[in-house]
Amino acid sequence: MTPQDDYALSRVPEKARVGWGWVALQQFGQISDLITFSTGVILGAGLSFWGAFWALTLGSVVLELVAVFVGIAGCREGLSTSLLARWTGFGRYGSALLGLIISISLIGWFGIQNGVFALGMNGLVPGLDVWVWSLITGLLITVLVMYGFRVIKWIAVAAVPAFQIVIAYSVITEFGKVDIGALFSSGPLGEPMTIAAGATLVAGGYMAGATIMPDMNRFNRKPVDVVKQSVLSITLGQYVMGLIGVLLAYAVKGEDAVTILTTTVGVVGVITLVAAVVKINDWNLYSSSLGITNAIDTLTGIKVNRVWATLVIGIAGTVLSAVGILDRFVDFLMILGVTLPPIAGIIVAEYYILKRWRPALDESRQRGALPATEPTFVPVTVVIWAVAAWFGWWSEREALGIGSLNSLVLAGVLYLIAGKIGLVRAISEVPVVETPKGKEETCESVST
């Protein structure tokens, strides 16, 4: 089996598309994971049960809107998020900036998740320090992701059901020891938070995943498949896993997700926890490699193969986990919750409403190729993204609604206004140099 480039700089052809069940399993595995469970635990520490319920509801609505609309665009075009962004408002160099932003955020996610992975392994084999386990587990995931989508989908088959079974066992065991009714009337365990802050935490927990849905949905065959799997996975994943985290936090009076799982289901729980972390972290690394590949191609003209980008990024994320990025988990989620939504807001506004570059995408899609030309840079888009991200952060700090939703809506509205008054213009249009047919399949295609 050869490591795969997975069409990092071209459209995914119809022959490489898969049934919606395969992609749905990936998406559900991304959401119904340890981080969603951990977010539920954090909500339980700062909110009452019903406060946590509304935080999950509001955050999930934001995520579903982003995931569905951005995901359909990715499915229709067969393009990764950063590549699609070239023709959805950002231009060639703006998409490079976007690719770097997404890649950096996902490297951070990789480090956080790998830190959890290492904690679990340290619980099984305490003879090795956590930082040593971080190095071992990070490199292991890196090697797996180098083989691309075809290996990632099989990891989901084993890891996703196993994690659900362990969570179910943990719930049944612990809820049998307490008064369930009392849990629903429980108050926060620690420092209180607002529902708006909780909703931003929920949205931030998967906003990176929702924004990069094209990386996954480009393998879907039909847009309706994107809607089905997004609504199903986000609704069930956020509510089921999030509320379980809230209730278990109340039941065991704990604020740490790893400790809760290891104390309720023991060694089996740790093993399954490790498997679940592998599942979510493979996509963090995979999408990060796509963003970096696009950025390098854009800025230097060098078509670096995704396989080698995966190796370098995996090592960087592994080092971050070894030095303790897990300690900044909540702050990291809050930052993502306001900086990533404007990207999705701009993509949706351009692709579905303004359609400045949509004709070029439609024409080239019929040929199964990239458009003949691409905009170089659209200055107003970067300004709008920065303004919307700042407003999301400011409104969250001042408790003026949900920061992630504010930044998402403002970016879309500002982009449409700029388009109507003629400000959405590229500095120039240049020819597209596409990866030659057949060169995107293996790691032997690295070229300069």
C-alpha positions as CSV (number, residue, x, y, z in Angstrom):
1,M,0.0,0.0,0.0
2,T,1.4,3.4,-1.1
3,P,1.1,6.7,0.8
4,Q,-1.5,8.9,-1.0
5,D,-1.5,12.6,-2.0
6,D,-5.3,12.4,-2.2
7,Y,-5.8,15.1,-4.9
8,A,-4.4,17.9,-2.7
9,L,-4.1,20.3,-5.6
10,S,-6.9,19.1,-7.9
11,R,-10.5,18.1,-8.0
12,V,-11.5,14.7,-6.6
13,P,-12.8,12.7,-9.7
14,E,-16.1,10.9,-9.6
15,K,-14.3,7.5,-9.6
16,A,-12.7,8.4,-6.2
17,R,-16.0,9.4,-4.5
18,V,-17.5,7.1,-1.9
19,G,-21.0,6.3,-0.4
20,W,-22.3,8.7,2.1
21,G,-22.1,6.2,4.9
22,W,-18.3,6.2,4.8
23,V,-18.0,9.9,5.1
24,A,-20.8,10.1,7.7
25,L,-18.9,7.7,9.9
26,Q,-15.8,10.0,9.6
27,Q,-17.8,13.1,10.5
28,F,-19.7,11.4,13.4
29,G,-16.4,10.2,14.7
30,Q,-15.0,13.7,14.6
31,I,-17.8,15.1,16.7
32,S,-18.8,12.4,19.1
33,D,-15.3,12.2,20.5
34,L,-13.4,13.0,23.6
35,I,-13.2,16.7,22.9
36,T,-17.0,17.0,22.7
37,F,-17.2,14.9,25.9
38,S,-14.6,17.2,27.4
39,T,-16.6,20.3,26.4
40,G,-19.6,18.8,28.1
41,V,-17.6,18.3,31.2
42,I,-16.4,22.0,31.1
43,L,-20.0,23.1,30.6
44,G,-21.0,21.1,33.6
45,A,-18.3,22.8,35.7
46,G,-19.6,26.3,34.7
47,L,-23.4,25.9,34.0
48,S,-26.5,24.3,35.3
49,F,-27.9,21.4,33.3
50,W,-30.4,23.5,31.4
51,G,-27.8,26.2,30.9
52,A,-25.5,23.6,29.3
53,F,-28.4,22.3,27.2
54,W,-29.0,25.8,25.7
55,A,-25.3,26.4,25.2
56,L,-25.1,23.1,23.3
57,T,-28.2,24.0,21.3
58,L,-27.0,27.4,20.2
59,G,-23.5,26.2,19.5
60,S,-24.8,23.2,17.4
61,V,-27.0,25.5,15.3
62,V,-24.0,27.6,14.3
63,L,-22.0,24.4,13.5
64,E,-24.7,22.9,11.4
65,L,-25.2,26.0,9.3
66,V,-21.5,26.2,8.6
67,A,-20.9,22.5,8.0
68,V,-23.9,22.1,5.6
69,F,-23.3,25.1,3.4
70,V,-19.5,24.9,3.2
71,G,-19.7,21.1,2.9
72,I,-22.1,21.2,-0.1
73,A,-19.7,23.6,-1.9
74,G,-16.9,21.1,-1.3
75,C,-19.0,18.2,-2.5
76,R,-20.1,20.0,-5.7
77,E,-16.6,21.2,-6.6
78,G,-14.5,18.2,-5.2
79,L,-12.0,20.7,-3.8
80,S,-10.3,21.0,-0.4
81,T,-11.2,24.0,1.7
82,S,-8.0,26.0,1.0
83,L,-8.1,25.2,-2.7
84,L,-11.9,26.1,-3.0
85,A,-11.1,29.4,-1.2
86,R,-9.2,30.6,-4.3
87,W,-12.5,31.1,-6.1
88,T,-14.7,31.9,-3.1
89,G,-13.5,35.3,-2.2
90,F,-10.0,34.9,-1.0
91,G,-8.0,34.6,-4.2
92,R,-4.7,32.7,-4.7
93,Y,-2.7,34.5,-2.0
94,G,-5.7,34.9,0.4
95,S,-6.2,31.1,0.2
96,A,-2.6,30.6,1.2
97,L,-3.2,32.8,4.3
98,L,-6.4,30.8,4.9
99,G,-4.5,27.5,4.5
100,L,-1.9,28.6,7.0
101,I,-4.6,29.8,9.6
102,I,-6.4,26.5,9.3
103,S,-3.2,24.4,9.4
104,I,-1.9,26.2,12.5
105,S,-5.2,25.7,14.3
106,L,-5.3,22.0,13.4
107,I,-1.7,21.5,14.4
108,G,-2.8,22.9,17.7
109,W,-5.7,20.5,17.8
110,F,-3.4,17.7,16.9
111,G,-1.1,18.6,19.8
112,I,-4.1,18.8,22.2
113,Q,-5.5,15.5,21.1
114,N,-2.1,13.8,21.1
115,G,-1.6,15.0,24.6
116,V,-4.8,13.2,25.7
117,F,-3.6,10.1,23.8
118,A,-0.4,10.3,25.7
119,L,-2.2,10.7,29.1
120,G,-4.2,7.6,28.3
121,M,-1.1,5.6,27.4
122,N,0.7,6.8,30.5
123,G,-2.3,5.5,32.5
124,L,-1.7,2.0,31.0
125,V,2.1,2.0,31.1
126,P,3.2,4.6,33.7
127,G,6.8,3.6,33.3
128,L,7.2,6.1,30.5
129,D,6.7,9.8,31.0
130,V,3.8,11.6,29.3
131,W,6.1,13.6,27.1
132,V,7.7,10.3,25.8
133,W,4.3,8.9,25.1
134,S,3.5,12.1,23.2
135,L,6.4,11.6,20.9
136,I,5.5,7.9,20.3
137,T,1.8,8.4,19.7
138,G,2.2,11.5,17.6
139,L,4.6,9.8,15.2
140,L,2.3,6.7,15.0
141,I,-0.7,8.8,13.9
142,T,1.5,10.7,11.5
143,V,2.5,7.4,9.7
144,L,-1.2,6.3,9.5
145,V,-2.3,9.6,8.0
146,M,0.4,9.5,5.3
147,Y,-1.7,6.7,3.7
148,G,-4.6,9.1,3.2
149,F,-8.4,8.7,3.1
150,R,-8.5,5.0,2.4
151,V,-6.8,4.1,5.7
152,I,-8.5,6.9,7.7
153,K,-11.9,5.5,6.9
154,W,-11.0,2.0,8.2
155,I,-9.8,3.5,11.5
156,A,-13.2,5.0,12.0
157,V,-14.9,1.6,11.5
158,A,-13.1,0.3,14.6
159,A,-12.7,3.4,16.8
160,V,-16.1,5.1,16.6
161,P,-18.3,2.2,17.7
162,A,-15.8,1.2,20.4
163,F,-15.8,4.7,21.9
164,Q,-19.6,4.8,22.0
165,I,-19.8,1.5,23.7
166,V,-17.4,2.5,26.4
167,I,-19.2,5.8,27.0
168,A,-22.5,3.9,27.2
169,Y,-21.1,1.6,29.8
170,S,-19.7,4.5,31.8
171,V,-23.0,6.2,31.8
172,I,-25.0,3.1,32.9
173,T,-22.5,2.3,35.6
174,E,-22.3,5.8,37.2
175,F,-26.0,6.7,36.7
176,G,-26.9,3.6,38.6
177,K,-25.2,5.0,41.7
178,V,-26.9,8.4,41.8
179,D,-30.3,10.1,41.7
180,I,-30.8,11.0,38.1
181,G,-33.4,13.6,38.9
182,A,-30.9,15.4,41.1
183,L,-28.4,15.6,38.2
184,F,-30.8,17.5,36.0
185,S,-31.3,20.1,38.8
186,S,-27.5,20.4,39.5
187,G,-25.8,23.7,39.5
188,P,-22.3,24.5,38.2
189,L,-19.4,22.7,39.9
190,G,-16.9,25.5,39.7
191,E,-16.6,29.1,38.3
192,P,-19.9,30.0,36.6
193,M,-19.9,30.9,32.9
194,T,-22.6,32.5,30.7
195,I,-24.7,30.6,28.2
196,A,-23.2,32.7,25.4
197,A,-19.7,31.8,26.6
198,G,-20.7,28.2,26.7
199,A,-22.2,28.4,23.2
200,T,-19.0,29.9,21.9
201,L,-17.1,27.1,23.6
202,V,-19.3,24.5,21.9
203,A,-19.0,26.2,18.5
204,G,-15.2,26.6,18.9
205,G,-14.8,23.0,19.8
206,Y,-15.8,21.9,16.3
207,M,-15.6,25.2,14.3
208,A,-12.3,24.2,12.8
209,G,-13.9,20.9,11.7
210,A,-17.0,22.7,10.3
211,T,-15.0,25.2,8.4
212,I,-12.9,22.5,6.7
213,M,-15.8,20.3,5.8
214,P,-14.8,20.5,2.1
215,D,-11.7,18.4,2.9
216,M,-14.0,15.6,3.8
217,N,-17.1,16.3,1.7
218,R,-15.2,16.4,-1.5
219,F,-15.4,12.6,-1.4
220,N,-19.2,12.7,-1.2
221,R,-21.2,11.9,-4.3
222,K,-24.3,14.1,-3.8
223,P,-25.0,17.4,-1.9
224,V,-28.0,15.7,-0.2
225,D,-25.5,13.3,1.4
226,V,-23.7,16.3,3.0
227,V,-27.0,17.5,4.6
228,K,-27.9,14.1,6.0
229,Q,-24.6,13.4,7.6
230,S,-24.0,16.9,8.9
231,V,-27.4,17.2,10.6
232,L,-27.2,13.6,12.0
233,S,-23.6,13.7,13.2
234,I,-23.7,17.2,14.8
235,T,-27.1,16.7,16.4
236,L,-26.4,13.3,17.8
237,G,-22.7,14.0,18.4
238,Q,-23.1,17.3,20.2
239,Y,-26.2,16.5,22.2
240,V,-25.5,12.9,23.1
241,M,-21.8,13.2,23.9
242,G,-22.0,16.7,25.2
243,L,-24.9,16.2,27.6
244,I,-23.4,12.9,28.8
245,G,-20.2,14.8,29.7
246,V,-22.3,17.4,31.6
247,L,-24.2,14.7,33.6
248,L,-21.1,12.6,34.3
249,A,-19.3,15.7,35.6
250,Y,-22.2,16.2,38.0
251,A,-22.3,12.5,38.9
252,V,-18.7,12.0,39.8
253,K,-18.0,15.7,40.8
254,G,-15.1,15.8,38.4
255,E,-13.9,18.4,36.0
256,D,-11.4,16.3,33.9
257,A,-12.7,14.1,31.1
258,V,-9.8,11.7,31.1
259,T,-10.0,11.1,34.8
260,I,-13.8,10.6,34.6
261,L,-13.4,7.9,31.9
262,T,-10.5,6.1,33.6
263,T,-12.2,6.0,37.0
264,T,-15.5,4.8,35.6
265,V,-14.4,2.2,33.1
266,G,-10.8,1.5,33.9
267,V,-8.3,0.0,31.6
268,V,-10.8,-0.8,28.8
269,G,-11.9,2.8,28.9
270,V,-8.3,4.0,28.5
271,I,-7.7,1.7,25.5
272,T,-10.9,2.9,23.8
273,L,-10.0,6.5,24.7
274,V,-6.8,6.0,22.8
275,A,-8.6,4.6,19.8
276,A,-11.0,7.5,19.8
277,V,-8.2,10.0,19.9
278,V,-6.5,8.4,16.9
279,K,-9.8,8.7,15.0
280,I,-10.2,12.5,15.5
281,N,-6.5,13.3,15.3
282,D,-6.0,11.7,11.9
283,W,-8.4,14.2,10.3
284,N,-6.7,17.1,12.2
285,L,-3.4,16.1,10.6
286,Y,-4.9,15.3,7.2
287,S,-6.7,18.6,6.7
288,S,-3.7,20.5,8.0
289,S,-1.5,18.8,5.4
290,L,-4.0,19.9,2.7
291,G,-3.8,23.5,3.8
292,I,0.0,23.6,4.0
293,T,0.3,22.0,0.6
294,N,-1.9,24.7,-0.9
295,A,0.0,27.5,0.9
296,I,3.4,26.2,-0.3
297,D,2.2,25.8,-3.9
298,T,0.7,29.3,-3.8
299,L,3.6,31.1,-2.2
300,T,6.5,29.3,-3.9
301,G,5.1,27.5,-6.9
302,I,6.6,24.2,-5.5
303,K,4.0,21.4,-5.6
304,V,5.0,19.6,-2.4
305,N,3.3,16.2,-2.0
306,R,0.8,15.9,0.8
307,V,2.6,12.9,2.2
308,W,5.8,14.8,3.0
309,A,3.8,17.8,4.4
310,T,2.0,15.3,6.7
311,L,5.3,14.1,8.0
312,V,6.6,17.6,8.8
313,I,3.3,18.8,10.4
314,G,3.0,15.6,12.4
315,I,6.4,16.1,13.9
316,A,5.5,19.8,14.8
317,G,2.2,18.8,16.4
318,T,3.9,16.0,18.3
319,V,6.5,18.4,19.7
320,L,3.6,20.8,20.8
321,S,1.9,18.0,22.7
322,A,5.1,17.0,24.4
323,V,5.6,20.6,25.7
324,G,2.1,20.8,27.1
325,I,-0.3,22.6,24.8
326,L,-3.1,20.7,26.5
327,D,-2.9,23.1,29.4
328,R,-4.3,25.9,27.2
329,F,-7.3,23.9,25.9
330,V,-10.1,26.3,26.9
331,D,-8.4,29.5,25.7
332,F,-7.6,27.8,22.4
333,L,-11.2,26.9,21.8
334,M,-12.4,30.4,22.5
335,I,-9.9,31.8,20.0
336,L,-11.0,29.4,17.3
337,G,-14.6,30.1,18.1
338,V,-14.3,33.7,16.7
339,T,-11.5,33.6,14.1
340,L,-12.7,30.6,12.0
341,P,-16.4,31.4,11.5
342,P,-15.7,34.5,9.3
343,I,-13.9,32.3,6.8
344,A,-16.9,30.2,6.4
345,G,-19.2,33.2,6.3
346,I,-17.2,34.7,3.3
347,I,-17.1,31.4,1.4
348,V,-20.9,30.9,1.8
349,A,-21.7,34.5,0.8
350,E,-19.5,34.3,-2.3
351,Y,-20.4,30.8,-3.5
352,Y,-24.2,31.0,-3.0
353,I,-25.1,34.7,-3.3
354,L,-22.6,37.0,-4.8
355,K,-21.1,34.3,-7.3
356,R,-18.3,36.5,-8.6
357,W,-16.2,33.5,-9.5
358,R,-18.9,30.9,-9.6
359,P,-19.2,30.7,-13.4
360,A,-15.5,29.7,-13.7
361,L,-16.1,26.9,-11.1
362,D,-19.2,25.7,-12.9
363,E,-17.6,25.6,-16.3
364,S,-14.4,23.9,-15.2
365,R,-16.4,21.3,-13.1
366,Q,-17.9,20.0,-16.3
367,R,-14.3,19.3,-17.5
368,G,-13.2,17.8,-14.2
369,A,-10.4,20.3,-14.0
370,L,-9.6,23.6,-12.1
371,P,-10.7,26.9,-13.7
372,A,-8.4,28.2,-16.3
373,T,-7.6,31.4,-14.3
374,E,-7.7,32.4,-10.7
375,P,-7.8,35.8,-8.8
376,T,-4.4,36.6,-7.2
377,F,-5.6,38.6,-4.2
378,V,-8.8,40.2,-3.0
379,P,-7.8,42.8,-0.4
380,V,-11.3,43.6,0.9
381,T,-11.8,39.9,1.9
382,V,-8.9,39.9,4.3
383,V,-10.0,43.2,5.8
384,I,-13.5,41.8,6.3
385,W,-12.2,38.6,7.9
386,A,-10.0,40.6,10.3
387,V,-12.9,43.0,11.3
388,A,-15.4,40.2,11.8
389,A,-12.9,38.1,13.9
390,W,-12.2,41.1,16.1
391,F,-15.9,41.9,16.5
392,G,-16.5,38.3,17.5
393,W,-13.8,38.4,20.1
394,W,-15.0,41.8,21.4
395,S,-18.7,40.9,21.5
396,E,-17.8,37.7,23.4
397,R,-15.7,39.6,25.9
398,E,-18.5,42.2,26.4
399,A,-21.1,39.4,26.6
400,L,-23.0,40.7,23.6
401,G,-24.4,37.5,22.2
402,I,-22.5,34.5,20.8
403,G,-19.1,35.6,19.5
404,S,-18.8,32.8,16.9
405,L,-22.2,33.5,15.5
406,N,-21.6,37.3,15.5
407,S,-18.3,36.9,13.6
408,L,-19.9,34.5,11.1
409,V,-22.9,36.7,10.3
410,L,-20.9,39.9,10.2
411,A,-18.3,38.5,7.7
412,G,-21.1,37.3,5.4
413,V,-23.0,40.6,5.5
414,L,-19.9,42.8,5.0
415,Y,-18.8,40.7,2.1
416,L,-22.2,41.0,0.4
417,I,-22.2,44.7,1.0
418,A,-18.7,45.1,-0.4
419,G,-19.7,43.0,-3.4
420,K,-22.8,45.2,-4.1
421,I,-20.7,48.4,-4.1
422,G,-18.0,46.9,-6.3
423,L,-15.2,46.4,-3.7
424,V,-14.9,42.7,-4.2
425,R,-12.2,42.8,-6.9
426,A,-9.0,40.9,-7.4
427,I,-5.8,42.7,-8.1
428,S,-5.3,40.5,-11.2
429,E,-6.2,37.1,-12.7
430,V,-3.5,34.6,-13.5
431,P,-3.4,31.3,-15.3
432,V,-3.8,28.2,-13.1
433,V,-1.0,25.6,-13.2
434,E,-2.8,22.3,-12.3
435,T,-1.1,19.1,-11.1
436,P,-0.8,16.8,-14.1
437,K,-3.2,13.9,-14.4
438,G,-2.0,10.8,-12.6
439,K,0.6,12.8,-10.6
440,E,-1.6,13.2,-7.5
441,E,-1.8,9.6,-6.6
442,T,1.4,8.6,-4.8
443,C,4.3,10.0,-2.8
444,E,6.5,9.7,-5.9
445,S,5.0,12.9,-7.3
446,V,7.0,15.5,-5.4
447,S,8.1,18.1,-7.9
448,T,9.6,21.5,-8.1
